[in-house]
């Protein structure tokens, strides 16, 4: 008899507000206005989050919290952690218009003695980030380890 893995629901509600703007809410959390991005509709408000912003943010924030969680478990202290991401939309290989890749840049600051541990930890976190492994899009991740003795760079690639 196969054992069923745990399932975790993440319910959200999206309700139309006006024109091309909706309000996204999750019980007990502040709601977020979401609208068509200005790239797709010239009258769109550039101050309002778009679904495309949210997707890139989901990938980047998932990676950041995965790194932070792994660092806590492995008792790796860091002085700085930042993930910058850009979602690139264009014509996909299957002919459809959609995300073709997400580019992420991870910057983590650690003591010089922990530079290699940090690099290994980020590589493992990048390979196990729940959002990234759930997407059918290439994710290119570059890594910058800021060590007391200087800066080391590496490139990771997740397809």
Z-matrix of the N, CA and C atoms (Angstrom, degrees):
N
C 1 1.445
C 2 1.528 1 108.67
N 3 1.326 2 116.25 1 126.84
C 4 1.463 3 121.23 2 -178.97
C 5 1.530 4 110.14 3 -75.78
N 6 1.303 5 115.19 4 140.59
C 7 1.454 6 120.77 5 177.78
C 8 1.522 7 108.64 6 -88.41
N 9 1.303 8 115.85 7 128.86
C 10 1.460 9 120.53 8 179.34
C 11 1.524 10 108.81 9 -79.59
N 12 1.338 11 115.61 10 132.70
C 13 1.459 12 118.88 11 178.36
C 14 1.525 13 109.38 12 -74.83
N 15 1.313 14 115.65 13 160.03
C 16 1.453 15 120.71 14 178.88
C 17 1.519 16 110.01 15 -65.37
N 18 1.308 17 115.84 16 147.17
C 19 1.450 18 122.19 17 174.61
C 20 1.521 19 108.27 18 -121.86
N 21 1.312 20 116.55 19 140.31
C 22 1.455 21 122.34 20 -178.26
C 23 1.522 22 109.03 21 -125.49
N 24 1.319 23 118.20 22 114.34
C 25 1.467 24 119.61 23 179.51
C 26 1.535 25 111.33 24 -80.54
N 27 1.321 26 116.29 25 145.35
C 28 1.460 27 123.21 26 175.36
C 29 1.525 28 107.81 27 -130.73
N 30 1.346 29 117.13 28 78.95
C 31 1.463 30 119.97 29 -175.61
C 32 1.534 31 112.13 30 -75.21
N 33 1.319 32 115.02 31 138.98
C 34 1.468 33 122.37 32 174.26
C 35 1.522 34 107.86 33 -133.05
N 36 1.316 35 115.54 34 156.55
C 37 1.458 36 121.57 35 174.81
C 38 1.515 37 107.69 36 -124.22
N 39 1.329 38 115.78 37 134.03
C 40 1.454 39 121.62 38 177.28
C 41 1.526 40 107.07 39 -123.44
N 42 1.341 41 115.87 40 121.14
C 43 1.459 42 120.73 41 -178.34
C 44 1.526 43 110.07 42 -126.25
N 45 1.315 44 116.09 43 136.72
C 46 1.459 45 122.54 44 179.60
C 47 1.524 46 109.75 45 -64.57
N 48 1.346 47 116.61 46 135.55
C 49 1.463 48 121.97 47 175.47
C 50 1.523 49 111.02 48 -104.85
N 51 1.332 50 116.02 49 -58.23
C 52 1.460 51 121.55 50 -179.75
C 53 1.519 52 108.95 51 -167.62
N 54 1.314 53 116.58 52 154.15
C 55 1.457 54 123.56 53 178.52
C 56 1.522 55 111.18 54 42.43
N 57 1.337 56 117.49 55 -115.25
C 58 1.473 57 121.34 56 -178.77
C 59 1.529 58 111.81 57 -108.60
N 60 1.310 59 116.23 58 28.93
C 61 1.468 60 121.69 59 -178.13
C 62 1.524 61 110.20 60 -116.55
N 63 1.327 62 114.96 61 134.74
C 64 1.465 63 122.27 62 175.57
C 65 1.525 64 108.12 63 -123.68
N 66 1.308 65 116.30 64 166.22
C 67 1.460 66 121.66 65 176.43
C 68 1.510 67 106.68 66 -118.18
N 69 1.341 68 115.43 67 124.27
C 70 1.454 69 123.04 68 -179.61
C 71 1.521 70 108.13 69 -101.55
N 72 1.324 71 116.68 70 130.30
C 73 1.465 72 118.47 71 -178.62
C 74 1.524 73 111.07 72 -138.75
N 75 1.310 74 112.48 73 151.86
C 76 1.460 75 123.38 74 175.01
C 77 1.522 76 105.11 75 -130.89
N 78 1.310 77 117.20 76 133.39
C 79 1.462 78 121.30 77 -177.91
C 80 1.521 79 113.31 78 -48.23
N 81 1.326 80 116.22 79 127.42
C 82 1.460 81 121.68 80 175.52
C 83 1.519 82 115.55 81 80.51
N 84 1.346 83 117.86 82 6.72
C 85 1.468 84 121.50 83 -178.68
C 86 1.528 85 109.06 84 -127.04
N 87 1.332 86 117.10 85 155.78
C 88 1.468 87 118.54 86 176.82
C 89 1.530 88 110.86 87 -62.01
N 90 1.322 89 115.94 88 141.10
C 91 1.462 90 119.72 89 178.58
C 92 1.526 91 109.77 90 -80.33
N 93 1.334 92 114.92 91 163.93
C 94 1.463 93 121.49 92 -177.73
C 95 1.521 94 108.35 93 -130.09
N 96 1.334 95 116.23 94 130.04
C 97 1.455 96 119.99 95 171.91
C 98 1.521 97 107.80 96 -75.84
N 99 1.327 98 116.59 97 137.86
C 100 1.461 99 122.56 98 -179.93
C 101 1.525 100 107.23 99 -133.69
N 102 1.324 101 116.22 100 136.36
C 103 1.458 102 119.94 101 -177.92
C 104 1.522 103 111.09 102 -145.25
N 105 1.311 104 114.75 103 168.19
C 106 1.456 105 121.65 104 173.70
C 107 1.528 106 108.70 105 -56.03
N 108 1.343 107 118.60 106 135.75
C 109 1.467 108 119.13 107 -179.95
C 110 1.530 109 111.63 108 -73.86
N 111 1.336 110 117.36 109 153.73
C 112 1.457 111 120.75 110 178.56
C 113 1.524 112 113.24 111 -59.55
N 114 1.320 113 117.65 112 -24.00
C 115 1.466 114 120.69 113 177.84
C 116 1.532 115 111.09 114 -63.34
N 117 1.333 116 117.24 115 -26.47
C 118 1.459 117 121.64 116 -177.02
C 119 1.528 118 113.52 117 -105.54
N 120 1.322 119 117.33 118 -17.63
C 121 1.470 120 121.18 119 -179.47
C 122 1.517 121 107.97 120 -149.22
N 123 1.306 122 116.57 121 112.14
C 124 1.469 123 121.41 122 -171.15
C 125 1.520 124 114.55 123 -60.01
N 126 1.325 125 118.40 124 -23.21
C 127 1.463 126 120.35 125 -179.76
C 128 1.527 127 112.77 126 -91.65
N 129 1.313 128 117.49 127 3.99
C 130 1.466 129 121.21 128 -179.35
C 131 1.523 130 110.14 129 -68.55
N 132 1.309 131 115.06 130 147.13
C 133 1.465 132 121.67 131 -179.99
C 134 1.533 133 108.84 132 -79.94
N 135 1.334 134 118.24 133 114.71
C 136 1.471 135 120.12 134 -177.76
C 137 1.531 136 113.50 135 -68.71
N 138 1.329 137 117.98 136 -8.75
C 139 1.476 138 121.02 137 179.64
C 140 1.521 139 112.34 138 -86.39
N 141 1.341 140 117.12 139 -9.72
C 142 1.460 141 121.18 140 -176.89
C 143 1.528 142 109.30 141 -98.02
N 144 1.328 143 116.17 142 136.78
C 145 1.461 144 121.64 143 177.74
C 146 1.517 145 110.13 144 -59.79
N 147 1.327 146 116.38 145 144.24
C 148 1.465 147 121.74 146 174.59
C 149 1.534 148 108.34 147 -109.37
N 150 1.328 149 117.58 148 163.68
C 151 1.464 150 119.04 149 174.60
C 152 1.530 151 111.31 150 -57.84
N 153 1.336 152 116.50 151 -34.32
C 154 1.465 153 120.90 152 179.50
C 155 1.527 154 111.00 153 -66.52
N 156 1.346 155 116.27 154 -40.62
C 157 1.470 156 120.22 155 174.56
C 158 1.524 157 110.38 156 -59.07
N 159 1.337 158 115.19 157 -45.46
C 160 1.459 159 120.08 158 -177.28
C 161 1.521 160 112.39 159 -63.10
N 162 1.344 161 117.56 160 -38.00
C 163 1.461 162 119.97 161 179.77
C 164 1.529 163 110.88 162 -66.10
N 165 1.327 164 117.11 163 -46.60
C 166 1.468 165 120.30 164 177.95
C 167 1.529 166 110.41 165 -63.26
N 168 1.335 167 116.34 166 -40.00
C 169 1.472 168 120.41 167 178.67
C 170 1.523 169 111.33 168 -65.95
N 171 1.332 170 117.02 169 -36.81
C 172 1.463 171 120.02 170 178.47
C 173 1.528 172 110.75 171 -62.29
N 174 1.335 173 116.57 172 -44.41
C 175 1.469 174 119.79 173 179.26
C 176 1.528 175 110.93 174 -64.09
N 177 1.327 176 116.96 175 -47.00
C 178 1.469 177 120.71 176 -177.34
C 179 1.522 178 112.13 177 -68.00
N 180 1.327 179 117.29 178 -43.80
C 181 1.467 180 119.00 179 -178.65
C 182 1.522 181 111.14 180 -69.80
N 183 1.342 182 117.42 181 -34.50
C 184 1.460 183 119.99 182 175.69
C 185 1.520 184 110.14 183 -61.32
N 186 1.332 185 116.46 184 -45.03
C 187 1.463 186 119.40 185 179.17
C 188 1.529 187 110.46 186 -62.29
N 189 1.329 188 117.36 187 -43.77
C 190 1.471 189 120.52 188 -178.50
C 191 1.531 190 111.71 189 -62.36
N 192 1.347 191 117.56 190 -45.93
C 193 1.470 192 118.23 191 -179.24
C 194 1.526 193 111.45 192 -72.29
N 195 1.334 194 117.58 193 -28.41
C 196 1.466 195 120.38 194 175.52
C 197 1.526 196 109.91 195 -67.19
N 198 1.323 197 117.02 196 -42.54
C 199 1.470 198 121.21 197 176.28
C 200 1.526 199 110.11 198 -62.29
N 201 1.343 200 116.59 199 -47.01
C 202 1.468 201 120.46 200 -178.68
C 203 1.528 202 111.38 201 -61.65
N 204 1.329 203 116.36 202 -41.70
C 205 1.467 204 119.93 203 178.67
C 206 1.520 205 112.42 204 -65.83
N 207 1.320 206 116.35 205 -42.87
C 208 1.468 207 120.27 206 178.63
C 209 1.524 208 110.59 207 -64.97
N 210 1.320 209 116.62 208 -40.32
C 211 1.469 210 120.32 209 178.87
C 212 1.524 211 110.71 210 -62.54
N 213 1.328 212 116.70 211 -41.14
C 214 1.468 213 119.92 212 178.27
C 215 1.531 214 110.87 213 -63.61
N 216 1.337 215 117.04 214 -44.12
C 217 1.474 216 120.32 215 179.77
C 218 1.521 217 111.64 216 -63.38
N 219 1.335 218 116.19 217 -37.01
C 220 1.464 219 120.47 218 -177.06
C 221 1.527 220 112.92 219 -94.29
N 222 1.322 221 115.60 220 6.24
C 223 1.467 222 121.45 221 179.55
C 224 1.526 223 112.27 222 53.76
N 225 1.329 224 115.16 223 42.12
C 226 1.459 225 122.02 224 174.45
C 227 1.521 226 107.25 225 -98.51
N 228 1.308 227 116.22 226 114.09
C 229 1.460 228 119.89 227 -179.30
C 230 1.515 229 109.78 228 -87.88
N 231 1.329 230 115.51 229 135.76
C 232 1.454 231 120.10 230 176.46
C 233 1.524 232 109.27 231 -127.01
N 234 1.327 233 115.67 232 147.82
C 235 1.458 234 121.42 233 -179.64
C 236 1.517 235 111.45 234 -96.17
N 237 1.327 236 116.95 235 -16.03
C 238 1.455 237 121.39 236 -175.60
C 239 1.518 238 108.35 237 -153.77
N 240 1.327 239 116.85 238 138.27
C 241 1.453 240 121.55 239 174.04
C 242 1.522 241 107.41 240 -148.21
N 243 1.313 242 115.55 241 125.82
C 244 1.463 243 121.14 242 -179.96
C 245 1.526 244 108.42 243 -147.73
N 246 1.339 245 115.95 244 138.32
C 247 1.457 246 121.34 245 174.04
C 248 1.524 247 107.31 246 -125.38
N 249 1.315 248 116.86 247 117.01
C 250 1.462 249 123.06 248 173.57
C 251 1.520 250 106.53 249 -101.32
N 252 1.327 251 116.95 250 135.90
C 253 1.463 252 119.95 251 -178.64
C 254 1.517 253 110.84 252 -136.67
N 255 1.316 254 115.03 253 149.43
C 256 1.459 255 122.74 254 174.21
C 257 1.514 256 107.59 255 -133.43
N 258 1.322 257 116.38 256 122.62
C 259 1.456 258 121.14 257 174.00
C 260 1.518 259 108.33 258 -88.90
N 261 1.322 260 116.62 259 128.33
C 262 1.464 261 122.13 260 -178.65
C 263 1.529 262 108.14 261 -106.66
N 264 1.341 263 115.87 262 122.57
C 265 1.454 264 122.46 263 -179.43
C 266 1.523 265 108.41 264 -109.56
N 267 1.310 266 116.58 265 138.52
C 268 1.463 267 121.77 266 178.65
C 269 1.513 268 110.14 267 -174.28
N 270 1.309 269 117.05 268 -164.62
C 271 1.465 270 122.39 269 179.65
C 272 1.525 271 108.27 270 -78.55
N 273 1.318 272 115.46 271 123.21
C 274 1.463 273 121.77 272 -179.36
C 275 1.525 274 110.78 273 -82.69
N 276 1.323 275 116.35 274 166.46
C 277 1.468 276 121.52 275 178.16
C 278 1.527 277 112.04 276 -58.90
N 279 1.346 278 117.12 277 -28.88
C 280 1.463 279 120.16 278 -179.62
C 281 1.532 280 112.17 279 -83.70
N 282 1.344 281 117.18 280 4.75
C 283 1.455 282 121.82 281 177.86
C 284 1.514 283 114.67 282 90.88
N 285 1.333 284 117.32 283 -13.58
C 286 1.464 285 120.22 284 -179.85
C 287 1.528 286 110.50 285 -83.11
N 288 1.323 287 116.44 286 156.92
C 289 1.456 288 122.99 287 176.23
C 290 1.518 289 107.12 288 -90.52
N 291 1.318 290 117.24 289 126.95
C 292 1.464 291 120.67 290 -179.36
C 293 1.515 292 110.62 291 -178.27
N 294 1.315 293 115.86 292 -168.39
C 295 1.462 294 120.25 293 178.44
C 296 1.525 295 108.64 294 -67.86
N 297 1.333 296 115.47 295 129.42
C 298 1.467 297 119.74 296 177.07
C 299 1.527 298 111.32 297 -105.04
N 300 1.327 299 116.43 298 -22.63
C 301 1.460 300 119.69 299 173.27
C 302 1.522 301 109.19 300 -170.06
N 303 1.311 302 114.19 301 161.43
C 304 1.460 303 122.30 302 171.37
C 305 1.519 304 106.13 303 -123.23
N 306 1.313 305 115.57 304 125.42
C 307 1.466 306 121.38 305 177.52
C 308 1.524 307 107.86 306 -101.50
N 309 1.325 308 115.98 307 127.25
C 310 1.460 309 121.67 308 -179.48
C 311 1.522 310 109.52 309 -124.44
N 312 1.306 311 115.34 310 142.32
C 313 1.462 312 120.47 311 174.12
C 314 1.525 313 107.22 312 -124.61
N 315 1.319 314 115.79 313 118.92
C 316 1.463 315 122.37 314 179.49
C 317 1.517 316 108.29 315 -100.85
N 318 1.323 317 115.58 316 130.63
C 319 1.463 318 120.87 317 173.11
C 320 1.522 319 106.58 318 -122.65
N 321 1.321 320 115.22 319 123.30
C 322 1.460 321 120.49 320 178.65
C 323 1.525 322 108.35 321 -131.99
N 324 1.306 323 115.88 322 133.91
C 325 1.458 324 121.53 323 179.38
C 326 1.518 325 110.71 324 -108.65
N 327 1.318 326 115.66 325 123.22
C 328 1.464 327 121.60 326 -177.99
C 329 1.526 328 109.61 327 -136.96
N 330 1.305 329 114.64 328 166.82
C 331 1.465 330 119.40 329 172.77
C 332 1.522 331 108.47 330 -62.95
N 333 1.317 332 116.72 331 147.44
C 334 1.466 333 121.53 332 -176.53
C 335 1.525 334 112.17 333 -52.95
N 336 1.321 335 117.33 334 -37.88
C 337 1.466 336 121.14 335 -178.72
C 338 1.529 337 112.18 336 -66.36
N 339 1.336 338 117.83 337 -19.46
C 340 1.463 339 121.81 338 -177.29
C 341 1.527 340 113.78 339 -101.69
N 342 1.324 341 117.19 340 8.78
C 343 1.463 342 120.89 341 -175.43
C 344 1.530 343 112.33 342 -56.62
N 345 1.315 344 118.23 343 -49.75
C 346 1.465 345 120.96 344 -177.99
C 347 1.524 346 111.04 345 -68.98
N 348 1.322 347 118.22 346 -38.25
C 349 1.474 348 121.49 347 176.04
C 350 1.524 349 110.50 348 -59.56
N 351 1.338 350 116.16 349 -42.23
C 352 1.464 351 120.69 350 179.89
C 353 1.523 352 110.65 351 -64.05
N 354 1.302 353 117.43 352 -43.39
C 355 1.461 354 122.05 353 179.80
C 356 1.536 355 109.98 354 -60.25
N 357 1.308 356 117.08 355 -47.45
C 358 1.463 357 122.09 356 179.93
C 359 1.526 358 111.07 357 -63.62
N 360 1.324 359 116.48 358 -43.11
C 361 1.457 360 121.36 359 179.83
C 362 1.529 361 110.67 360 -61.96
N 363 1.324 362 118.24 361 -45.04
C 364 1.467 363 121.63 362 -179.88
C 365 1.525 364 110.47 363 -64.72
N 366 1.315 365 118.04 364 -40.02
C 367 1.465 366 121.03 365 177.99
C 368 1.526 367 110.85 366 -61.45
N 369 1.330 368 117.19 367 -43.09
C 370 1.475 369 120.74 368 178.10
C 371 1.524 370 110.81 369 -66.52
N 372 1.319 371 116.97 370 -42.50
C 373 1.466 372 120.86 371 179.46
C 374 1.527 373 110.41 372 -63.21
N 375 1.307 374 117.19 373 -41.03
C 376 1.464 375 121.88 374 -179.98
C 377 1.521 376 110.58 375 -62.69
N 378 1.311 377 117.42 376 -37.12
C 379 1.464 378 121.81 377 -179.40
C 380 1.529 379 112.37 378 -76.27
N 381 1.333 380 117.82 379 -18.19
C 382 1.464 381 119.83 380 -176.22
C 383 1.522 382 114.21 381 -115.11
N 384 1.305 383 118.76 382 2.58
C 385 1.462 384 121.70 383 179.84
C 386 1.529 385 109.27 384 -58.88
N 387 1.310 386 117.69 385 121.61
C 388 1.455 387 123.51 386 -174.16
C 389 1.527 388 112.97 387 -57.28
N 390 1.320 389 117.35 388 -44.62
C 391 1.462 390 119.84 389 -179.05
C 392 1.524 391 110.14 390 -66.46
N 393 1.311 392 117.68 391 -47.29
C 394 1.471 393 120.90 392 -177.67
C 395 1.522 394 111.90 393 -60.70
N 396 1.323 395 117.03 394 -43.66
C 397 1.463 396 118.61 395 -177.99
C 398 1.527 397 111.70 396 -73.09
N 399 1.335 398 117.81 397 -12.77
C 400 1.461 399 121.81 398 179.05
C 401 1.522 400 113.12 399 -90.96
N 402 1.319 401 117.53 400 -13.39
C 403 1.460 402 121.51 401 -176.56
C 404 1.524 403 111.53 402 -93.00
N 405 1.313 404 115.29 403 145.78
C 406 1.468 405 121.41 404 175.77
C 407 1.531 406 108.00 405 -98.70
N 408 1.321 407 114.95 406 61.80
C 409 1.459 408 121.01 407 -179.28
C 410 1.529 409 108.00 408 -149.92
N 411 1.317 410 115.83 409 145.65
C 412 1.460 411 119.91 410 178.17
C 413 1.524 412 109.15 411 -69.52
N 414 1.323 413 115.89 412 137.26
C 415 1.463 414 120.93 413 176.56
C 416 1.517 415 107.40 414 -122.07
N 417 1.316 416 115.31 415 118.46
C 418 1.467 417 121.72 416 177.89
C 419 1.523 418 107.61 417 -103.06
N 420 1.311 419 115.57 418 123.51
C 421 1.458 420 120.46 419 -177.88
C 422 1.515 421 109.75 420 -121.09
N 423 1.310 422 115.75 421 125.74
C 424 1.464 423 120.13 422 172.09
C 425 1.518 424 106.96 423 -105.49
N 426 1.306 425 115.40 424 150.85
C 427 1.463 426 121.63 425 -174.98
C 428 1.513 427 109.66 426 -126.96
N 429 1.310 428 114.84 427 133.45
C 430 1.459 429 121.86 428 175.08
C 431 1.527 430 106.93 429 -124.75
N 432 1.314 431 116.54 430 114.32
C 433 1.457 432 121.48 431 177.92
C 434 1.523 433 107.27 432 -100.00
N 435 1.310 434 115.33 433 115.92
C 436 1.458 435 120.53 434 178.07
C 437 1.518 436 107.35 435 -93.00
N 438 1.323 437 115.50 436 109.64
C 439 1.456 438 121.34 437 -179.90
C 440 1.523 439 108.70 438 -109.54
N 441 1.314 440 116.70 439 156.94
C 442 1.458 441 119.88 440 -179.49
C 443 1.517 442 111.70 441 -56.66
N 444 1.342 443 117.10 442 -26.42
C 445 1.452 444 120.79 443 -178.92
C 446 1.520 445 114.24 444 -93.66
N 447 1.342 446 119.24 445 3.76
C 448 1.459 447 120.81 446 -179.98
C 449 1.506 448 112.03 447 143.70
N 450 1.325 449 116.52 448 -167.60
C 451 1.457 450 122.97 449 -176.55
C 452 1.522 451 109.79 450 -114.69
N 453 1.321 452 116.94 451 131.23
C 454 1.467 453 121.99 452 175.63
C 455 1.518 454 107.28 453 -118.25
N 456 1.333 455 117.52 454 139.15
C 457 1.473 456 122.03 455 -178.24
C 458 1.521 457 110.22 456 -122.58
N 459 1.335 458 114.21 457 148.86
C 460 1.469 459 120.72 458 175.95
C 461 1.518 460 108.50 459 -149.99
N 462 1.335 461 117.85 460 158.00
C 463 1.460 462 122.54 461 175.50
C 464 1.529 463 109.34 462 -116.66
N 465 1.320 464 115.66 463 134.57
C 466 1.462 465 121.98 464 176.03
C 467 1.517 466 106.42 465 -115.70
N 468 1.317 467 117.86 466 155.58
C 469 1.457 468 120.38 467 179.08
C 470 1.529 469 108.27 468 -140.67
N 471 1.318 470 116.07 469 128.06
C 472 1.475 471 122.35 470 178.46
C 473 1.518 472 107.11 471 -125.84
N 474 1.302 473 117.14 472 124.74
C 475 1.471 474 119.59 473 179.62
C 476 1.515 475 109.64 474 -109.61
